[in-house]
Amino acid sequence: MLERLSTENRNKNTMNLDEMTVREVLQVMNEEDRSVPAAIHSELPQIEQIVKHTVEAFKKGGRLIYLGAGTSGRLGILDAAECPPTFGTVSSMVHGLIAGGEKAIMTAVEGAEDSEELAKRDLTALSLNANDVVVGIAASGRTPYVIGGLKFAKSRGAVSGSISCNKHAEISKYADIAVEADTGSEILTGSTRLKAGTAQKMILNMISTAAMIGIGKVYKNLMVDVQPTNQKLVERAKRIIMQAAETDYETAERYYKEAGGHVKTAIVMILTNCTYDEAIKRLSEAEGFIRKAL
């Protein structure tokens, strides 16, 4: 099986990798990485479909659930973890599962990725339902844990997507929407945390960011639902208000305080010259979209 996977092939440009200078290693890595966006570009229609289903899921109170093993699982967890501070979501809205559980984030759990049943158990613990979207991630495209998760998602009526870095991937057979970004051989044979991992991270960025835009978490190109949980983010929140409302720092700071630190509300208050209560009402009626609230 492995010899048929492009991610397991030997890279002809790095047959003497162990003899290269540091500069040469870095140069060839950089050159190989340039091919990743092109591999993703051909899969944009499939990625688009996953995003659209995710937006609909969010509107119904559903969740986006990533699952994978090893690097793939860790990347899913990373993307999920970054959504609450960036977009003001609850932690359960985007969820990441990794074969072997939390311990596997830092330490390999032998055999976990080979269990289809383990994925079923993990998704059952999340009370997976038909409103959710499940995205299985596997560079090789053949991880049993991911296959098990996609099978279970289908049995529960949830929309399923897959992300692999090989064409004709096994996991594609079990997904409603299959993304196959063929990143080819790695400079270090079989080390799919490299180009394949980069492609997966880029695709996950696309899915979560585009889906959040689709539910009103962005105004223009600003993170208007950012959570000001530390001093840096408080200042970023004020700057966002300044940029969105085209006002000065003092005005932004005043409205930031009047809005209780809620960026969207402050922006609507300034741009419509309304009260806090009226801004909240406008945003509620507009389902959180600032443009509609204006």
Buried (B, 14 or more C-beta within 10 A) or exposed (E): EEEEBBBBBEBEEBEEBEEBEEEEBEEBBEEBBEBBEEBBEEBEEBBBBBBBBBBBBBEEEBBBBBBBBBBBBBBBBBBBBBBBBBBBBEEEBBBBBBBBEEEBBEEEBEEBBEBBEBBBEBBEEBEBEEBBBBBBBBBBBBBBBBBBBBBBBBEBEBBBBBBBBBEEBBBBEBBBBBBBBBBBBBBBBBBBBBBBBBBBBBBBEBBBBBBBBBBBBBBEEBBBBBBBEEEEBBEBBBEBBBBBBEBEEEBBBBBBEBBEBBBBBBBBBBBEEBEBEBBBBBBEEBEBBBEEBE
